[in-house]
C-alpha cells in the first residue's frame, strides 16, 4: 500500500539543509521470498554524516560528525552548532586530514571555542588501530575513538575504544548521553547499493540496508529494498512509481521508506537517488490507532541514503 501524500518528500529537503555541512501495512510472505536478479556486492561508501544532540556547557547542541574518503583523500570533520534551535547560526568546525598525511594526524587533540556560551570544548581522537569494514568505507568500524569533552565530561564518544578515551581525556562520562538525531550515507554503485545503520536511535543494533535496481529492457524497471537480507519492498513499473513511500516492518516495528529515483529511471550514469528510512508509522495511521498522532519516543530519528549510479 502506497501512501501518496503531498508532504512525502519533505525529509529530502531536511536532508539537504542538514547534510550540507538531518494498523500499519506489513510485508507479505510473498514479498519476503522474492529475490533480486542481481547479487552484486555493496557499493563503495564515499561519505557518512551523523548528527547528534549533546549537552555542552549545560545546553543542548547539535554536533555533526562527517567522514569522507576519495581515491586520494580521507578525513573526518566535527562541527558544533551555536545552539539546538538556530541552525543558521555560526558553527565551530575542526577537520582532520587522515590521508595523504597518515602519520601525525591519526592521533591528536584540539581545543575549540564554541560561540553562544558554549565555552571551550576539547576534541580527542586516536585512529592508529582503526579497522574499516571495507577498503572504500570512510568511517571506521572498530579500534578507534573520537571524544568530545566539555567541563571535564565526555559529552560525545564515537568508536569502541572507550577505556582508552576516558584514560586519555581524564574526564568522566556525561550524565546525559548524546542522542543520535540523523544519519546520512552517500554510496556509489551500478545496480546494487548498500549501507549499515541503526533504525532505532535508542538501540545500538545496526541493520544492513540494501537497494537493487533492474533498469534494462525489455522488462519494466524494478527496485528492491532489503533490510538484513530480506526483501521488504519490491516496486515494479518504476517509470510510474519513481517517487513514493511505504511502511514496512523491521523487528516488528514500523519503518517508513521514502524514495525518489526519478534520475535513475530517466537519467544516465552519474545520476543519484535518495531514500529516507524513518522509524514509526505515518501520522494518519498513528491517529487511527487512537494515539492522537503522538509518536513513540525516539521515532524522530531518520536515516538518509544517497545512491549514485555509476557505469
N, C-alpha and C positions, 0 to 999 in steps of 0.2 A: 504493500500500500504506500503510495507516494503522497506526501503532504505538500501540496502546491500552494505555498504562501508567499506573498509578496516580499516578506522580510527574510526569506530563507537564505539569502546570500549576504546578510548583514555581517556575519562573522568574518567574511573575507575582507571587508572594509576595516574592521578592527584589527585584523592580522596585519594589514599594510601599515596602519598607524603605529602599532607597537613594534612590528618587525623591522622597520627601517633602522633602527639603531646602529592578542595578545596579545481500559486495559489496552497496553502498547502492542503493536504488531510484533510477532516473533518470527525468526527464521524458520521456515518449514523444514521438515525432514528431507524433502526432495532437494531444496536448495543447498542443504548442508552436505549432500552427497555429490553435488556437481563438482567436477574438477576442471580447471582451465586447461586449454590445449597446450600451454607452454609451461616449461619448468625452469626458466632462466633464473639464475641466482639473483639475490637482492642487488639493487643498483648501488653504485658508489655514492656515499653521502659526501656532500661538499660543505654543509654548514648546519649547525644546530643553534637555536636561540631559546633559552629558558628564562622565564620571568618569575621572580619570587617576591613575596611580601614579607619584609623582615623588619624587626623592631630595632631602630638605630637611634641611640640617644633619647629613648623614651617615645619616639614617634614612628609610625608605620611608614615605610618607604618601599618603593618598587626598585628591585635590584635585577639587572639583566646580565646574564652570563652567556656570551656568544663564543662559539668555537668555529673556526673556519680553516679549510685546507684546500689548496690547489696543487698543481704539479710542482710549483717552485716555492710555495709559501705555506706556513701553518701558524696559527695564532689563536689566542683567546683574549676576550675583552670583558672587563667588568664595568658596568655603568650603574650609578646610583642616582635616582631621581631626587629632585628637591623635596618632594613630598608625595603622598599617595593619591592626591586629588588633582594636582595640577600637572598634567602630562606635558604641557607646553613650557614648563619652567626649565631652567638650566639644570643639566645633569653633569656630574663629575665622572670622568671615564679614564680607565687605565688599560692600555693594550700591551700584551706581551707577545713578542715575536718568537716563536719556537723553532722556526725554520725559515731561512737557512742559517740561523745562529743557534745551534742545538746545545752548546756547552754552558755558557754563562747564564742563559735565560731560563733553564729548566727548573731552577730553584731560586727564589728571591722573595723580596718584600717591598711594599710601597705604602707610604702614608698619604692619605687623601683628605682634603678639607671639603666637607660636604656643606653646600650652601643651605640657607634656610634653617639654621640652628642644628644642623646635623653633627657639628663638631668634627673631630678627627676620626677617621676610620682607617685601620691598617689592613692591608691585603697581604696574605702569605700564600705561597704556593710551592709545591715540590712535585715535579713530573718526571724525575730522573728514572723512576722504575715504572712509569705508566705503561699499561698494556692497552692496546686498541683492539676492537672487535674485528677489524679488517684493515688492509693496507690503505684504504681510502677514507676510513672513518675519521672525522675531525675531533671527536670527543673521546677521551679515554674511558675504558670500561672498568678498570681497576688499577690498583697500585699507585694512587696519587691522592693529593688533597689540594683544595683551594679554600682558604678560610678568610672570613671577613670578621674583624674584631672591632667592637665599639665598647668603650667603658669597661675594658677587661672582660668582656663577654664575647664568645664566638656566636655571632648572630646569624651567620650562614656558613655552612660547611658542605662542600662538594667533594665527592670521592669517598673511598673506603678506608683510607689511611688515617682514621680518626685519632688513634692514640698518638701518632707522630704529630698530628696537627695541634692537639692540646698541649703536648710537651713543648713544642717549639714556640707556640704563642704565649704559653704560661697564662692562659686565660680559662675561665670556667664556661660551661655551656650556658646559653641564654635560657631564661625561664620560659620564653615563648619561642617555639620552633618557627623557623621560616616556612611559609606556605607557598607551594608551587601554584602559580596562577595560570600560566600558559606555557606551551612549548611548541616550537616550530622546527621542522626539519626540511631542508632542501636536498633533493636527491636527483641523480641522473640515471637514465636507463633507456632501453629501446622499447621493450614491451612489458618488462617486469620491474616493479619499484618496491623497495622495502624500507621499513623503519622500525625502531623499537622504542616504546614509550609506555608510561603509565596511562591508564584510562580512569583512574580514581586518585586524585591528589592526596587523599587521606591514607593511601596504602602504598607500600614500596613495590608491590608486584608490577612487573612490566610485561607488556604484550608485544608480540611480533605482528606488525601491520603489513599487509601486502596488497598491492594493486597490480592487476594484469589486464592487458587490453589485447584485442584482436581487431585490427583495422583493415585487413586485407580484403580484396574481392575474391570470389563472388559473394561471400557471406556478408551479412549486415554487421556493422561494428558492434562489439560486445565488450563488457567490462566486468571483472570480478574483484570484489574486495574481501580479503580474508583477515581473520584475527586468529593467531596461533595455529595457522594452517587450515582452518575451517572456513569454507566459503559462506559468508553471512549475507552477501549482497551480490546478485547476478543481474546486471542491467543489459537488456537486449535493445536493439534498434537505437544505438547511441546518437544517430543522426537526428532523432526526435527527442531524446531524453538526455541531452548533453549537460543539462543543469537539473538538479533535483535534490531531494533529501528523503531519507527513510530512517526509521528507528529499528535497530536490531538489538539482540540480547547478547551481552557478554558477561559471563559468570552470573547469570540470572539477574542482571541489572540492565536497564535500558540505556542505549547509547545512540545519539543522533549522528548520522553520517550525512554530510552535506557535500555536494561535489559540483564542480564546474570544469568540464573537459571540452568546452567548445573549441579551443585552439588545437587540441589533439585531433579532433574529428575533421576540422576544416583547414587546419594549418599543416605545415610541413615539419621537417626536422628542426629542432630548436624551439618548438612550442612548449608551453607549460600548461599544467592542470593544477587545480587547487582543491584540497579536501579539508574538511573540518570534522573532528570527532569530539562531540560534546556529551559528557555523561548527563543522564537524566532524560525524562520524557519531554516532548514538546509541551508548551504551556496549556494548549487546549485539552490535551489528554490528561494532564495533571488536574485541571479544573473538573473534568469529567469524573475523576476519581474522588472528588469531594474534598480536595486539599486546598481549594481556593487559589490555585496557581502557585502555592508555596513549594519551592524545590527543596530536595533533601540537601543537607549540609554537604558542601564540597562539590556540588554539581556545576559551579561556575567555572571550573577548570575546562580549558579547551586545548586540543592538540591540533596543530595546523601542519599539513603536509603539502609542500610544493614539489611537483614532479616534472622534471624537464625531459622531454622525449628527444633522444639523440639517435642518429643512424651511423 
